[in-house]
Amino acid sequence: MEMTIEQLSKDYEKADKALKEGIKKILPLGTKIRVQMRHNARPIEAEIIWHPESWSNEPHRITVRNLKTGKKRRVSVHPKYGHPYEVIG
């Protein structure tokens, strides 16, 4: 059976949805993490405040709020290309 672009697109959308749902289960809203931002020498401690809901070309990207400064940042939790992080609470 030959694949069509329509079928490939449907498969991609299913995988995108599954990935986002998995990230929400592993790192739910309110989870506190220590994340190493690329430009900072020290990691920041932050709380997860947003996950992507609709289709996204960056499903690994979440929004956190720095617990010390209150500043919001978008970080990637991609295991290979994202920001190194650890769950702290």
MOPAC internal coordinates of N, CA, C and O (Angstrom, degrees):
PM7 1SCF
backbone

  N    0.0000 0     0.00 0     0.00 0    0    0    0
  C    1.4431 1     0.00 0     0.00 0    1    0    0
  C    1.5281 1   109.46 1     0.00 0    2    1    0
  O    1.2310 1   120.71 1   -49.58 1    3    2    1
  N    1.2790 1   116.24 1   130.42 1    3    2    1
  C    1.4564 1   122.04 1   179.39 1    5    3    2
  C    1.5206 1   110.18 1   -88.52 1    6    5    3
  O    1.2310 1   120.66 1   -45.28 1    7    6    5
  N    1.3280 1   116.35 1   134.72 1    7    6    5
  C    1.4646 1   121.12 1   179.63 1    9    7    6
  C    1.5159 1   110.03 1   -77.32 1   10    9    7
  O    1.2310 1   121.23 1   -30.48 1   11   10    9
  N    1.3178 1   115.25 1   149.52 1   11   10    9
  C    1.4631 1   120.90 1   175.20 1   13   11   10
  C    1.5260 1   108.19 1  -111.24 1   14   13   11
  O    1.2310 1   120.70 1   -17.96 1   15   14   13
  N    1.3014 1   116.27 1   162.04 1   15   14   13
  C    1.4576 1   120.74 1   176.94 1   17   15   14
  C    1.5217 1   109.37 1   -62.66 1   18   17   15
  O    1.2310 1   120.30 1   142.84 1   19   18   17
  N    1.3154 1   117.04 1   -37.16 1   19   18   17
  C    1.4646 1   120.80 1   177.94 1   21   19   18
  C    1.5341 1   110.69 1   -60.18 1   22   21   19
  O    1.2310 1   120.31 1   133.69 1   23   22   21
  N    1.3342 1   117.02 1   -46.31 1   23   22   21
  C    1.4653 1   120.30 1  -179.68 1   25   23   22
  C    1.5286 1   111.19 1   -67.29 1   26   25   23
  O    1.2310 1   120.47 1   138.15 1   27   26   25
  N    1.3150 1   116.70 1   -41.85 1   27   26   25
  C    1.4594 1   120.20 1   177.57 1   29   27   26
  C    1.5349 1   110.78 1   -60.83 1   30   29   27
  O    1.2310 1   120.33 1   139.39 1   31   30   29
  N    1.3308 1   116.97 1   -40.61 1   31   30   29
  C    1.4625 1   121.64 1   178.92 1   33   31   30
  C    1.5245 1   110.87 1   -64.29 1   34   33   31
  O    1.2310 1   120.06 1   138.46 1   35   34   33
  N    1.3195 1   117.49 1   -41.54 1   35   34   33
  C    1.4632 1   121.19 1   178.07 1   37   35   34
  C    1.5253 1   110.31 1   -63.96 1   38   37   35
  O    1.2310 1   120.35 1   137.79 1   39   38   37
  N    1.3211 1   116.93 1   -42.21 1   39   38   37
  C    1.4607 1   121.10 1   178.30 1   41   39   38
  C    1.5330 1   110.76 1   -62.74 1   42   41   39
  O    1.2310 1   120.92 1   139.22 1   43   42   41
  N    1.3310 1   115.84 1   -40.78 1   43   42   41
  C    1.4595 1   120.78 1   179.51 1   45   43   42
  C    1.5253 1   110.31 1   -63.97 1   46   45   43
  O    1.2310 1   120.28 1   135.58 1   47   46   45
  N    1.3303 1   117.07 1   -44.42 1   47   46   45
  C    1.4602 1   121.13 1   179.95 1   49   47   46
  C    1.5289 1   111.00 1   -63.06 1   50   49   47
  O    1.2310 1   120.20 1   141.21 1   51   50   49
  N    1.3320 1   117.23 1   -38.79 1   51   50   49
  C    1.4673 1   120.55 1   176.88 1   53   51   50
  C    1.5244 1   111.08 1   -64.04 1   54   53   51
  O    1.2310 1   120.67 1   136.12 1   55   54   53
  N    1.3205 1   116.32 1   -43.88 1   55   54   53
  C    1.4597 1   120.42 1   179.70 1   57   55   54
  C    1.5292 1   110.84 1   -65.79 1   58   57   55
  O    1.2310 1   120.16 1   139.56 1   59   58   57
  N    1.3328 1   117.30 1   -40.44 1   59   58   57
  C    1.4632 1   122.44 1   178.59 1   61   59   58
  C    1.5294 1   109.63 1   -60.23 1   62   61   59
  O    1.2310 1   120.66 1   134.23 1   63   62   61
  N    1.3208 1   116.35 1   -45.77 1   63   62   61
  C    1.4613 1   121.32 1   179.84 1   65   63   62
  C    1.5325 1   110.70 1   -63.55 1   66   65   63
  O    1.2310 1   120.32 1   135.65 1   67   66   65
  N    1.3230 1   116.99 1   -44.35 1   67   66   65
  C    1.4663 1   121.16 1  -179.81 1   69   67   66
  C    1.5303 1   110.79 1   -62.78 1   70   69   67
  O    1.2310 1   120.23 1   139.72 1   71   70   69
  N    1.3315 1   117.16 1   -40.28 1   71   70   69
  C    1.4616 1   121.42 1   179.26 1   73   71   70
  C    1.5218 1   110.45 1   -63.37 1   74   73   71
  O    1.2310 1   119.97 1   132.40 1   75   74   73
  N    1.3288 1   117.66 1   -47.60 1   75   74   73
  C    1.4548 1   120.79 1  -179.44 1   77   75   74
  C    1.5212 1   111.59 1   -63.52 1   78   77   75
  O    1.2310 1   120.32 1   139.10 1   79   78   77
  N    1.3291 1   116.99 1   -40.90 1   79   78   77
  C    1.4647 1   120.26 1   178.24 1   81   79   78
  C    1.5263 1   110.64 1   -64.45 1   82   81   79
  O    1.2310 1   120.22 1   140.86 1   83   82   81
  N    1.3206 1   117.19 1   -39.14 1   83   82   81
  C    1.4573 1   121.18 1   177.78 1   85   83   82
  C    1.5150 1   112.23 1   -64.27 1   86   85   83
  O    1.2310 1   120.30 1   137.57 1   87   86   85
  N    1.3262 1   117.04 1   -42.43 1   87   86   85
  C    1.4635 1   121.15 1   178.39 1   89   87   86
  C    1.5248 1   109.99 1   -62.79 1   90   89   87
  O    1.2310 1   120.25 1   139.71 1   91   90   89
  N    1.3343 1   117.13 1   -40.29 1   91   90   89
  C    1.4712 1   120.73 1   178.54 1   93   91   90
  C    1.5250 1   111.61 1   -62.60 1   94   93   91
  O    1.2310 1   120.28 1   145.09 1   95   94   93
  N    1.3375 1   117.08 1   -34.91 1   95   94   93
  C    1.4667 1   120.19 1   179.03 1   97   95   94
  C    1.5219 1   111.41 1   -73.56 1   98   97   95
  O    1.2310 1   120.49 1   139.84 1   99   98   97
  N    1.3249 1   116.67 1   -40.16 1   99   98   97
  C    1.4639 1   121.27 1  -178.98 1  101   99   98
  C    1.5230 1   111.47 1   -74.34 1  102  101   99
  O    1.2310 1   120.68 1   139.96 1  103  102  101
  N    1.3399 1   116.31 1   -40.04 1  103  102  101
  C    1.4614 1   122.29 1  -177.12 1  105  103  102
  C    1.5379 1   109.42 1  -128.32 1  106  105  103
  O    1.2310 1   119.80 1  -107.30 1  107  106  105
  N    1.3352 1   117.98 1    72.70 1  107  106  105
  C    1.4698 1   119.88 1  -178.09 1  109  107  106
  C    1.5314 1   112.37 1   -67.43 1  110  109  107
  O    1.2310 1   121.19 1   -17.69 1  111  110  109
  N    1.3309 1   115.32 1   162.31 1  111  110  109
  C    1.4566 1   120.15 1   175.72 1  113  111  110
  C    1.5252 1   108.85 1   -54.40 1  114  113  111
  O    1.2310 1   120.75 1   -38.71 1  115  114  113
  N    1.3172 1   116.18 1   141.29 1  115  114  113
  C    1.4516 1   121.48 1  -179.56 1  117  115  114
  C    1.5198 1   114.08 1    92.26 1  118  117  115
  O    1.2310 1   120.31 1   166.77 1  119  118  117
  N    1.3311 1   117.01 1   -13.23 1  119  118  117
  C    1.4641 1   120.10 1   178.16 1  121  119  118
  C    1.5226 1   109.44 1   -65.56 1  122  121  119
  O    1.2310 1   121.03 1   -42.83 1  123  122  121
  N    1.3075 1   115.64 1   137.17 1  123  122  121
  C    1.4584 1   120.24 1   177.70 1  125  123  122
  C    1.5231 1   108.43 1   -99.93 1  126  125  123
  O    1.2310 1   121.47 1   -47.20 1  127  126  125
  N    1.3285 1   114.80 1   132.80 1  127  126  125
  C    1.4585 1   120.90 1  -179.04 1  129  127  126
  C    1.5245 1   109.87 1  -131.06 1  130  129  127
  O    1.2310 1   121.43 1   -23.04 1  131  130  129
  N    1.3084 1   114.86 1   156.96 1  131  130  129
  C    1.4669 1   122.43 1   169.58 1  133  131  130
  C    1.5110 1   104.54 1  -106.31 1  134  133  131
  O    1.2310 1   120.31 1   -58.62 1  135  134  133
  N    1.3208 1   117.02 1   121.38 1  135  134  133
  C    1.4614 1   120.82 1  -174.56 1  137  135  134
  C    1.5192 1   110.33 1  -128.59 1  138  137  135
  O    1.2310 1   121.44 1   -42.18 1  139  138  137
  N    1.3251 1   114.85 1   137.82 1  139  138  137
  C    1.4586 1   121.12 1   178.85 1  141  139  138
  C    1.5191 1   109.17 1   -91.69 1  142  141  139
  O    1.2310 1   120.98 1   -71.91 1  143  142  141
  N    1.3160 1   115.72 1   108.09 1  143  142  141
  C    1.4642 1   120.27 1   176.40 1  145  143  142
  C    1.5275 1   107.98 1   -78.54 1  146  145  143
  O    1.2310 1   119.99 1   -31.64 1  147  146  145
  N    1.2789 1   117.62 1   148.36 1  147  146  145
  C    1.4634 1   121.53 1  -173.64 1  149  147  146
  C    1.5374 1   113.04 1   -62.28 1  150  149  147
  O    1.2310 1   119.99 1   143.37 1  151  150  149
  N    1.3222 1   117.62 1   -36.63 1  151  150  149
  C    1.4625 1   120.24 1  -174.30 1  153  151  150
  C    1.5303 1   113.61 1   -93.97 1  154  153  151
  O    1.2310 1   119.63 1   174.85 1  155  154  153
  N    1.3298 1   118.31 1    -5.15 1  155  154  153
  C    1.4629 1   121.19 1  -179.63 1  157  155  154
  C    1.5243 1   110.58 1   -99.29 1  158  157  155
  O    1.2310 1   121.31 1   -37.22 1  159  158  157
  N    1.3126 1   115.10 1   142.78 1  159  158  157
  C    1.4647 1   119.45 1   176.09 1  161  159  158
  C    1.5237 1   110.43 1   -71.96 1  162  161  159
  O    1.2310 1   120.55 1   141.13 1  163  162  161
  N    1.3293 1   116.55 1   -38.87 1  163  162  161
  C    1.4617 1   121.34 1  -178.98 1  165  163  162
  C    1.5219 1   110.32 1  -107.38 1  166  165  163
  O    1.2310 1   120.47 1   -31.41 1  167  166  165
  N    1.3228 1   116.72 1   148.59 1  167  166  165
  C    1.4554 1   119.35 1   176.40 1  169  167  166
  C    1.5300 1   110.80 1   -69.40 1  170  169  167
  O    1.2310 1   121.08 1   -21.00 1  171  170  169
  N    1.3195 1   115.55 1   159.00 1  171  170  169
  C    1.4586 1   120.47 1   175.87 1  173  171  170
  C    1.5216 1   108.38 1  -106.70 1  174  173  171
  O    1.2310 1   120.70 1   -25.58 1  175  174  173
  N    1.3268 1   116.27 1   154.42 1  175  174  173
  C    1.4519 1   121.31 1   171.91 1  177  175  174
  C    1.5159 1   106.77 1  -101.97 1  178  177  175
  O    1.2310 1   120.95 1   -48.51 1  179  178  177
  N    1.3258 1   115.79 1   131.49 1  179  178  177
  C    1.4549 1   119.82 1  -172.05 1  181  179  178
  C    1.5205 1   110.90 1  -146.45 1  182  181  179
  O    1.2310 1   121.51 1   -18.20 1  183  182  181
  N    1.3397 1   114.72 1   161.80 1  183  182  181
  C    1.4567 1   122.09 1   177.16 1  185  183  182
  C    1.5233 1   108.82 1  -112.98 1  186  185  183
  O    1.2310 1   120.54 1   -44.35 1  187  186  185
  N    1.3219 1   116.56 1   135.65 1  187  186  185
  C    1.4643 1   120.73 1   179.05 1  189  187  186
  C    1.5281 1   108.72 1   -73.56 1  190  189  187
  O    1.2310 1   120.84 1   -54.87 1  191  190  189
  N    1.3387 1   115.99 1   125.13 1  191  190  189
  C    1.4628 1   120.27 1  -177.67 1  193  191  190
  C    1.5276 1   113.62 1  -121.11 1  194  193  191
  O    1.2310 1   119.36 1   173.91 1  195  194  193
  N    1.3580 1   118.82 1    -6.09 1  195  194  193
  C    1.4621 1   119.44 1  -177.96 1  197  195  194
  C    1.5231 1   110.55 1  -159.59 1  198  197  195
  O    1.2310 1   121.59 1   -38.56 1  199  198  197
  N    1.3350 1   114.57 1   141.44 1  199  198  197
  C    1.4690 1   123.17 1   171.34 1  201  199  198
  C    1.5268 1   108.17 1  -122.42 1  202  201  199
  O    1.2310 1   119.62 1   -29.13 1  203  202  201
  N    1.3265 1   118.33 1   150.87 1  203  202  201
  C    1.4641 1   118.72 1   175.29 1  205  203  202
  C    1.5255 1   110.07 1   -66.69 1  206  205  203
  O    1.2310 1   120.36 1   -44.78 1  207  206  205
  N    1.3281 1   116.91 1   135.22 1  207  206  205
  C    1.4668 1   121.37 1  -179.71 1  209  207  206
  C    1.5273 1   111.58 1  -100.22 1  210  209  207
  O    1.2310 1   121.24 1   129.52 1  211  210  209
  N    1.3155 1   115.23 1   -50.48 1  211  210  209
  C    1.4603 1   118.70 1  -177.39 1  213  211  210
  C    1.5232 1   109.85 1   -87.98 1  214  213  211
  O    1.2310 1   120.57 1    -0.66 1  215  214  213
  N    1.3248 1   116.51 1   179.34 1  215  214  213
  C    1.4579 1   120.86 1   179.86 1  217  215  214
  C    1.5182 1   108.92 1   -54.28 1  218  217  215
  O    1.2310 1   120.85 1   -38.89 1  219  218  217
  N    1.3050 1   115.99 1   141.11 1  219  218  217
  C    1.4546 1   121.48 1  -178.05 1  221  219  218
  C    1.5181 1   108.93 1  -146.90 1  222  221  219
  O    1.2310 1   120.62 1   -37.22 1  223  222  221
  N    1.3182 1   116.42 1   142.78 1  223  222  221
  C    1.4619 1   118.40 1   174.04 1  225  223  222
  C    1.5265 1   110.29 1   -83.24 1  226  225  223
  O    1.2310 1   120.17 1  -179.51 1  227  226  225
  N    1.3294 1   117.28 1     0.49 1  227  226  225
  C    1.4647 1   122.64 1   175.98 1  229  227  226
  C    1.5290 1   109.18 1  -133.71 1  230  229  227
  O    1.2310 1   119.97 1  -112.57 1  231  230  229
  N    1.3249 1   117.67 1    67.43 1  231  230  229
  C    1.4661 1   119.18 1  -176.59 1  233  231  230
  C    1.5215 1   113.90 1   -66.00 1  234  233  231
  O    1.2310 1   119.79 1   165.28 1  235  234  233
  N    1.3298 1   118.02 1   -14.72 1  235  234  233
  C    1.4644 1   121.73 1   178.89 1  237  235  234
  C    1.5220 1   112.41 1   -83.75 1  238  237  235
  O    1.2310 1   120.29 1   171.81 1  239  238  237
  N    1.3404 1   117.04 1    -8.19 1  239  238  237
  C    1.4625 1   120.18 1  -173.53 1  241  239  238
  C    1.5249 1   110.05 1   -86.76 1  242  241  239
  O    1.2310 1   121.05 1   -55.72 1  243  242  241
  N    1.3406 1   115.60 1   124.28 1  243  242  241
  C    1.4565 1   122.42 1   178.93 1  245  243  242
  C    1.5233 1   108.52 1  -122.38 1  246  245  243
  O    1.2310 1   120.67 1   -12.90 1  247  246  245
  N    1.3286 1   116.33 1   167.10 1  247  246  245
  C    1.4567 1   120.61 1   176.62 1  249  247  246
  C    1.5176 1   108.19 1  -111.51 1  250  249  247
  O    1.2310 1   121.56 1   -44.76 1  251  250  249
  N    1.3266 1   114.62 1   135.24 1  251  250  249
  C    1.4624 1   121.60 1   178.80 1  253  251  250
  C    1.5236 1   108.95 1  -125.01 1  254  253  251
  O    1.2310 1   121.28 1   -20.57 1  255  254  253
  N    1.3347 1   115.15 1   159.43 1  255  254  253
  C    1.4581 1   120.92 1   174.13 1  257  255  254
  C    1.5256 1   107.55 1  -116.93 1  258  257  255
  O    1.2310 1   120.98 1   -55.89 1  259  258  257
  N    1.3175 1   115.73 1   124.11 1  259  258  257
  C    1.4602 1   122.23 1   178.51 1  261  259  258
  C    1.5310 1   108.19 1   -61.12 1  262  261  259
  O    1.2310 1   120.17 1   -55.43 1  263  262  261
  N    1.3278 1   117.28 1   124.57 1  263  262  261
  C    1.4590 1   121.43 1  -177.49 1  265  263  262
  C    1.5225 1   112.50 1   -68.12 1  266  265  263
  O    1.2310 1   119.83 1   154.30 1  267  266  265
  N    1.3143 1   117.93 1   -25.70 1  267  266  265
  C    1.4668 1   121.63 1  -178.36 1  269  267  266
  C    1.5285 1   111.64 1   -85.25 1  270  269  267
  O    1.2310 1   120.38 1   133.94 1  271  270  269
  N    1.3403 1   116.88 1   -46.06 1  271  270  269
  C    1.4668 1   120.28 1  -172.93 1  273  271  270
  C    1.5243 1   113.73 1  -103.30 1  274  273  271
  O    1.2310 1   119.97 1   161.11 1  275  274  273
  N    1.3263 1   117.67 1   -18.89 1  275  274  273
  C    1.4595 1   120.68 1  -176.50 1  277  275  274
  C    1.5264 1   113.62 1    82.97 1  278  277  275
  O    1.2310 1   120.34 1   176.31 1  279  278  277
  N    1.3273 1   116.96 1    -3.69 1  279  278  277
  C    1.4582 1   121.37 1  -178.11 1  281  279  278
  C    1.5276 1   110.62 1   -70.32 1  282  281  279
  O    1.2310 1   120.79 1   -42.74 1  283  282  281
  N    1.3341 1   116.09 1   137.26 1  283  282  281
  C    1.4617 1   121.23 1   177.73 1  285  283  282
  C    1.5236 1   109.44 1   -89.88 1  286  285  283
  O    1.2310 1   121.45 1   -38.60 1  287  286  285
  N    1.3243 1   114.84 1   141.40 1  287  286  285
  C    1.4710 1   120.98 1   178.91 1  289  287  286
  C    1.5098 1   109.13 1  -140.19 1  290  289  287
  O    1.2310 1   121.09 1   -30.49 1  291  290  289
  N    1.3052 1   115.53 1   149.51 1  291  290  289
  C    1.4654 1   120.81 1   172.27 1  293  291  290
  C    1.5129 1   106.75 1   -98.35 1  294  293  291
  O    1.2310 1   121.06 1   -49.54 1  295  294  293
  N    1.3245 1   115.57 1   130.46 1  295  294  293
  C    1.4573 1   120.45 1   179.39 1  297  295  294
  C    1.5188 1   109.16 1  -130.43 1  298  297  295
  O    1.2310 1   121.16 1   -25.47 1  299  298  297
  N    1.2953 1   115.38 1   154.53 1  299  298  297
  C    1.4510 1   121.15 1   176.93 1  301  299  298
  C    1.5205 1   108.79 1  -103.87 1  302  301  299
  O    1.2310 1   120.89 1   -46.31 1  303  302  301
  N    1.3370 1   115.90 1   133.69 1  303  302  301
  C    1.4656 1   120.09 1   176.71 1  305  303  302
  C    1.5255 1   110.20 1  -105.10 1  306  305  303
  O    1.2310 1   120.51 1  -159.15 1  307  306  305
  N    1.3282 1   116.63 1    20.85 1  307  306  305
  C    1.4594 1   121.20 1   177.38 1  309  307  306
  C    1.5252 1   108.10 1   -61.39 1  310  309  307
  O    1.2310 1   119.75 1   -50.72 1  311  310  309
  N    1.3366 1   118.09 1   129.28 1  311  310  309
  C    1.4657 1   120.11 1  -175.17 1  313  311  310
  C    1.5252 1   114.89 1   -63.44 1  314  313  311
  O    1.2310 1   119.84 1   154.77 1  315  314  313
  N    1.3143 1   117.90 1   -25.23 1  315  314  313
  C    1.4654 1   120.12 1  -177.25 1  317  315  314
  C    1.5284 1   112.49 1  -103.83 1  318  317  315
  O    1.2310 1   120.17 1   139.92 1  319  318  317
  N    1.3350 1   117.28 1   -40.08 1  319  318  317
  C    1.4676 1   120.94 1  -172.34 1  321  319  318
  C    1.5262 1   113.85 1  -111.29 1  322  321  319
  O    1.2310 1   120.12 1   175.93 1  323  322  321
  N    1.3209 1   117.37 1    -4.07 1  323  322  321
  C    1.4552 1   120.88 1  -174.18 1  325  323  322
  C    1.5102 1   114.65 1   -87.96 1  326  325  323
  O    1.2310 1   121.60 1    10.84 1  327  326  325
  N    1.3175 1   114.53 1  -169.16 1  327  326  325
  C    1.4635 1   122.25 1   178.14 1  329  327  326
  C    1.5303 1   108.86 1   -82.75 1  330  329  327
  O    1.2310 1   119.79 1   -47.82 1  331  330  329
  N    1.3036 1   118.02 1   132.18 1  331  330  329
  C    1.4722 1   119.37 1   175.94 1  333  331  330
  C    1.5407 1   109.09 1   -62.79 1  334  333  331
  O    1.2310 1   120.78 1   -44.25 1  335  334  333
  N    1.3323 1   116.12 1   135.75 1  335  334  333
  C    1.4628 1   119.71 1  -178.72 1  337  335  334
  C    1.5248 1   109.69 1  -147.68 1  338  337  335
  O    1.2310 1   121.54 1   -16.82 1  339  338  337
  N    1.3354 1   114.65 1   163.18 1  339  338  337
  C    1.4588 1   120.94 1   171.43 1  341  339  338
  C    1.5222 1   107.71 1  -143.83 1  342  341  339
  O    1.2310 1   120.40 1   -34.48 1  343  342  341
  N    1.3073 1   116.84 1   145.52 1  343  342  341
  C    1.4630 1   121.87 1   177.83 1  345  343  342
  C    1.5202 1   107.95 1   -77.13 1  346  345  343
  O    1.2310 1   120.97 1   -47.59 1  347  346  345
  N    1.3402 1   115.75 1   132.41 1  347  346  345
  C    1.4737 1   120.77 1   179.59 1  349  347  346
  C    1.5283 1   111.69 1  -118.96 1  350  349  347
  O    1.2310 1   119.89 1   173.57 1  351  350  349
  N    1.2991 1   117.81 1    -6.43 1  351  350  349
  C    1.4643 1   119.62 1   178.62 1  353  351  350
  C    1.4870 1   113.78 1   170.33 1  354  353  351
  O    1.2310 1   120.10 1   180.00 1  355  354  353

